[in-house]
Amino acid sequence: MEIHQKRARLPHWMRVPMPHGENYSKVKNLVQRQKLNTICVSGNCPNKGECWSAGTATFMILGEKCTRNCKFCQVLTKKPDAVDWDEPNRLAETIKSLNLRHVVLTSVARDELPDGGAGFWATTIRTVRAKNPAITMEVLIPDFRRGNHALDLVIREKPEVISHNIETVKRLTPDVRSMARYEHSLELLSYVSKSGVITKSGLMLGLGETWDEVVEAMDDTLRAGVKVFTIGQYLQPSKEHYPVKEYIHPDVFMRLKEIGLKKGFRHVESGPQVRSSYHAEQHINA
């Protein structure tokens, strides 16, 4: 990769304005009142201000405590609470109150559940659609670690986009991702792609990957049938998390976008601030 500077001070292109605005406050207050979780907060997303001010959010279901301990992720690693089966109803009502046209759903990993949480996912998608018939939806799913049966539960609900991030290159996966395997993620993406649903994945940069490894990861996901690909800068949530090895210059992200489109992705979001759900409403046309 092209290194602009070693991690010392946040470069100017990574600085974002503080969240503000009436819509931002509306989303924040409603989410808190309904006792919902967003990856915007749990993952400390740098685009929170932009998205919430526009009246959109990425909701995180199945609680805020994860059974995995990925070294890049700020979500809490603790024994999860009992499944809240009223959460889909509160979520559906919140989406209706915000008058959203597109919504992104994600979740923590719930490896202690027999189906990894896939059944709850299916119930949530059905409930949201029942109360919001015109909604389009992207679901950013964990790997469930239960094989294709769990995936089928989600696929049958026909969300417009099913997303699963490989997160980093093959060599770094054992160091960065807890319990996940690079090959398993590719198998999951391939299975979903064959169902006809738009499939999406993404990478974080700045973990120590090489240029060739990034290109290889793009090729691997393309072969798995992925249509939408996202590339963003990794930011270290705390001193206990995996360190940032480099800040990638915006010009490099632009080059990777051009390469991805030439290789055959239908849509590529690539930039320092890009996260998986950034501009997600545009990805349903892939």
C-alpha positions in Angstrom: 0.0 0.0 0.0 1.0 3.6 -0.3 1.7 5.0 3.1 1.1 8.7 3.8 2.2 8.6 7.4 2.6 6.2 10.3 -0.1 6.3 13.0 0.6 9.4 15.2 -1.9 12.1 14.4 -5.2 11.8 12.6 -4.7 13.2 9.1 -6.9 16.1 8.0 -9.0 13.9 5.6 -10.2 11.8 8.5 -11.7 14.6 10.5 -15.4 15.0 10.3 -17.8 17.6 11.7 -19.6 17.0 15.0 -23.1 15.6 14.7 -25.9 18.2 14.7 -29.2 19.2 13.2 -32.9 18.5 13.9 -33.0 15.2 12.1 -29.9 14.0 14.0 -31.6 14.7 17.3 -34.9 13.1 16.1 -33.1 9.8 15.3 -31.0 9.9 18.4 -34.0 10.5 20.7 -36.3 8.0 19.0 -33.7 5.2 19.1 -33.0 5.8 22.8 -36.7 5.9 23.6 -37.4 2.7 21.8 -34.4 1.0 23.5 -32.8 0.1 20.2 -29.2 -0.2 19.2 -27.4 1.2 16.2 -24.0 0.2 14.9 -23.5 4.0 14.4 -23.1 4.3 18.1 -21.8 0.9 19.1 -19.2 1.0 16.3 -18.4 4.7 16.7 -19.0 5.3 13.0 -17.4 8.5 11.7 -20.4 9.1 9.4 -23.0 9.1 12.2 -23.5 12.9 11.9 -24.1 12.8 8.1 -26.4 9.8 8.1 -28.5 10.7 11.2 -28.8 14.3 10.0 -30.3 12.8 6.8 -32.7 10.8 8.8 -31.1 7.4 8.3 -29.4 4.9 10.6 -28.1 1.3 10.6 -29.9 -0.6 13.3 -28.2 -3.4 15.3 -30.5 -6.2 16.4 -30.1 -9.0 19.0 -28.7 -6.6 21.6 -25.4 -4.9 22.0 -23.3 -7.7 23.5 -21.4 -9.9 21.2 -20.1 -13.4 21.7 -17.0 -12.7 19.7 -13.9 -10.6 20.4 -12.8 -9.2 17.0 -9.7 -7.0 17.5 -11.0 -4.3 15.2 -14.5 -3.9 16.6 -15.8 -1.6 19.4 -19.0 -3.6 20.1 -19.0 -5.0 23.6 -17.8 -8.6 24.1 -19.9 -10.0 26.9 -22.4 -12.7 27.7 -25.5 -11.6 25.7 -28.9 -10.8 27.4 -31.9 -12.9 26.6 -33.4 -12.4 23.2 -35.9 -9.6 23.2 -38.7 -10.8 20.9 -40.5 -7.4 21.1 -37.5 -5.7 19.5 -38.7 -6.4 15.9 -42.0 -4.6 16.7 -40.2 -1.5 18.2 -37.8 -1.4 15.3 -40.6 -1.6 12.7 -42.5 1.2 14.5 -39.3 3.4 14.7 -38.6 2.9 11.0 -42.2 3.9 10.2 -41.9 7.0 12.5 -38.8 8.1 10.7 -40.5 7.6 7.3 -37.4 5.7 6.0 -37.4 4.4 2.4 -34.3 2.3 2.9 -32.9 0.7 6.1 -29.8 -1.3 6.9 -29.9 -4.0 9.6 -27.0 -5.7 11.3 -26.4 -7.6 14.5 -23.9 -8.8 17.0 -22.8 -12.5 16.8 -25.0 -14.8 18.9 -23.0 -18.0 18.8 -24.8 -19.3 21.9 -28.1 -19.5 20.0 -28.9 -22.8 18.2 -29.4 -21.1 14.9 -26.9 -18.3 15.5 -29.8 -15.8 15.6 -30.9 -16.5 12.0 -34.5 -17.2 13.0 -34.7 -13.9 14.9 -33.3 -12.2 11.7 -36.1 -13.7 9.6 -38.7 -12.5 12.1 -37.3 -9.0 12.2 -37.3 -8.7 8.4 -40.9 -9.9 8.1 -42.0 -7.6 10.9 -40.3 -4.5 9.4 -41.8 -5.2 6.0 -45.3 -5.8 7.4 -45.4 -2.3 8.9 -43.3 -0.7 6.2 -44.5 -2.3 2.9 -42.6 0.1 0.6 -39.2 -0.2 2.5 -36.1 -1.5 0.8 -33.6 -3.3 3.0 -30.0 -4.3 3.3 -29.1 -6.9 5.9 -25.5 -7.1 7.1 -25.3 -10.6 8.6 -22.7 -12.5 10.7 -21.6 -15.9 9.4 -24.0 -17.8 11.9 -21.5 -20.7 11.9 -24.5 -23.0 11.2 -24.2 -23.7 7.5 -26.7 -23.0 4.8 -29.8 -23.7 6.7 -29.4 -20.6 8.8 -28.6 -18.6 5.7 -31.8 -19.9 4.0 -33.9 -18.4 6.8 -32.6 -15.0 5.8 -32.6 -15.5 2.1 -36.3 -16.6 2.0 -37.3 -13.2 3.4 -35.9 -11.6 0.2 -34.1 -8.5 1.4 -32.8 -6.4 -1.5 -29.2 -6.7 -0.4 -27.4 -9.3 1.8 -24.1 -8.1 3.0 -21.3 -10.0 4.8 -17.9 -8.4 5.2 -14.6 -10.2 4.8 -13.2 -7.2 6.8 -9.5 -7.8 5.9 -7.2 -9.7 3.7 -6.6 -13.4 4.0 -3.3 -13.2 5.8 -4.5 -10.9 8.5 -7.9 -12.6 9.1 -6.7 -14.9 12.0 -5.2 -11.9 13.8 -8.1 -9.5 13.3 -11.3 -11.5 13.3 -12.5 -13.7 16.2 -13.6 -17.3 15.1 -14.2 -16.2 11.5 -12.4 -17.8 8.6 -11.7 -16.0 5.3 -12.6 -19.1 3.2 -15.9 -19.5 5.2 -16.9 -15.9 4.4 -16.3 -16.4 0.7 -18.3 -19.6 0.8 -21.2 -17.7 2.5 -21.1 -15.0 -0.1 -21.0 -17.5 -2.9 -24.1 -19.3 -1.5 -26.0 -16.1 -1.1 -25.1 -14.9 -4.6 -26.4 -18.1 -6.2 -29.8 -17.3 -4.6 -30.2 -14.2 -6.8 -30.0 -11.7 -4.0 -27.6 -8.7 -4.5 -24.5 -9.7 -2.5 -22.2 -7.1 -0.9 -18.9 -7.3 1.1 -16.1 -5.0 2.2 -12.6 -4.4 3.5 -10.9 -2.1 6.0 -7.5 -0.8 5.1 -4.6 0.3 7.3 -4.1 -2.9 9.2 -0.8 -3.8 7.4 -2.1 -5.3 4.2 -0.2 -5.0 1.0 -1.5 -3.7 -2.4 -1.4 -7.2 -3.9 -3.4 -8.7 -1.0 -6.1 -6.1 -1.4 -6.4 -6.8 -5.1 -6.5 -10.5 -4.3 -9.3 -10.0 -1.9 -11.3 -8.1 -4.5 -10.7 -10.9 -7.0 -11.8 -13.5 -4.4 -15.1 -11.7 -3.6 -15.8 -11.1 -7.3 -15.5 -14.9 -7.9 -17.9 -15.4 -5.0 -20.5 -13.3 -6.9 -20.3 -10.1 -4.9 -21.8 -7.1 -6.8 -21.1 -4.3 -4.3 -17.8 -3.7 -2.6 -16.9 -1.2 0.1 -13.4 -0.1 1.1 -12.7 2.2 4.1 -10.0 3.2 6.6 -9.7 1.2 9.8 -9.7 3.3 13.0 -8.5 1.8 16.2 -11.3 2.0 18.8 -9.0 1.8 21.9 -5.4 0.9 22.9 -6.6 -2.7 23.4 -7.7 -3.1 19.8 -5.6 -3.9 16.7 -3.3 -1.0 15.9 -3.6 1.2 12.9 -0.5 0.5 10.8 -1.0 3.3 8.3 -3.5 6.0 7.1 -4.3 5.5 3.4 -4.4 8.6 1.3 -7.7 9.4 -0.4 -6.0 9.1 -3.9 -5.3 5.4 -3.2 -9.0 4.8 -2.4 -9.9 6.4 -5.7 -7.5 4.1 -7.5 -9.0 1.1 -5.9 -12.5 2.2 -6.8 -11.4 2.5 -10.5 -9.8 -0.9 -10.3 -12.8 -2.5 -8.7 -15.2 -1.1 -11.3 -12.9 -2.3 -14.1 -12.8 -5.8 -12.6 -16.5 -6.1 -12.7 -18.1 -4.9 -9.4 -21.4 -3.1 -10.1 -20.8 -0.6 -7.4 -17.7 0.4 -5.4 -17.7 2.7 -2.4 -14.1 3.5 -1.6 -12.8 6.3 0.7 -11.3 7.0 4.1 -14.7 7.6 5.7 -16.5 4.7 4.0 -18.2 2.1 6.1 -20.3 -0.8 5.0 -23.6 1.0 5.2 -22.4 4.3 3.6 -24.7 5.4 0.8 -26.4 1.9 1.1 -29.6 3.2 -0.5 -27.7 3.3 -3.8 -26.6 -0.3 -3.7 -30.0 -1.8 -4.3 -29.6 -0.9 -8.0 -26.5 -3.1 -8.4 
